[in-house]
Amino acid sequence: MINFVVYDIICAMYKLKKCTLSIVLLKRGGLIMNYPVTCVWEVTMACNMRCKHCGSSCSSALPGELSTAEAFKFIDMCKNINLKWINLSGGEPFVRPDLILLIKYLYANSIPINIISNGWLVSEDIAKELAGIKYLRVMISLDGPEEIHDFIRKPGSFARIKNSLEILNKYNILTGCITTLTKQNYKFLEEIRTFLAKMNVECWQVQLGLPMGNLSENKDWILEPKDLTGIIDYLYEKKGKDGVHIFPADCMGYYNAKIDGILSEAYGEKVGSWRGCNAGVSSFGLLHDGDIVGCTSIRDKKYVEGNIKNQTLREIWENPNSFTWRRNFKPQDLSGNCKKCEHASECLGGCFNTRFTMNNSFCSENKYCTYNLMMDKK
């Protein structure tokens, strides 16, 4: 579940003012523009791990994966619409044999790159290839101290992450980490943060594990809404300490002064509250086979808007029938407290994927909204 917060990380890490990107951006959403700013590109479904909470249930490469030539063509399309940054995910991106070629082609087209990796395959040779790429960050998934992380992901993976971060630091490659919160690890946040500080990791994205992929088979791992209060209190207390800047993902919030304070510290300037999901509005996802979706976490075939093998990205994006599930969504479509909420017209229920995975409906009430929790207490 890599989302718009990573764009925020890109801006923060390069000290870019969002006005320099020729867009009108209201922090944490509410983007008003003609073309997307960002894309999450699932470069492969192949993975060298079988993580117990993997939202995509990744294992082997699937039929139809984009060839190198098709991938280059897609990058050309991104350049054509002036995409501002791209996130390379998977699967495990470094499993793809031509990944370095794709990274270099993105760099040649002046598109900043964020790579989401499990860290296992990062080596000296890879670091040497990445060292000359400006505006690139490697985000490594870290889900607990060694025993917890290795249980969730793979024995030996924590040690490989430590080694990978040391290598990336050696070559002055920017790093970050992403933690997916479940009942297995949410009580170990301080151990994770201390490790990140020791490894000179500046950016830490924290997100909720949702019942999709492998985690749908481990539903007893999923946090309850009441767990969020303590998590947010902790993140607020530790914001910016020891040089670790915290980015709560878009599935966490909303209209919570502490969330806004955490993000304001990370940006170095005051951040406004949530203003709606960006899927299909200012961001999109590219699946391994060329399918375009609003969000790579929402994978149902009925939400595929087209395929770049037979259409251009511009054609898909400009089609008035594309992304209607998001673009045409209205506050009156909501239910429960979300429909009654004073922020409904801007918020639209928060993260669409949270509601879809929890309740199989975009229209359902978002029980994981902290503002909703406050409404229930009134």
Secondary structure, DSSP 8 states (H G I E B T S, - for coil): ---THHHHHHHHHTT--GGGGTSEEETTEEEE-SS-SEEEEE--SB-S---TT-TT--BS--TT---HHHHHHHHHHHHHTT--EEEEESS-GGGSTTHHHHHHHHHHTT--EEEEE-STT--HHHHHHHTT-SSEEEEEE--SSHHHHHHHS-TTHHHHHHHHHHHHHHTT-EEEEEEEE-TTTGGGHHHHHHHHHHTT--EEEEEE--SSGGGGG-GGGS--TTHHHHHHHHHHHHTTGGG-EEEE-TTSBSS-HHHHHHHHHHHTS---------BTTTEEEE-TTSEEES-TT---GGGEEEETTTS-HHHHHH-TTTTHHHHT--GGG--HHHHH-TTHHHHTTS-HHHHHHHHS-TTS--TTBHHHHHHHH-
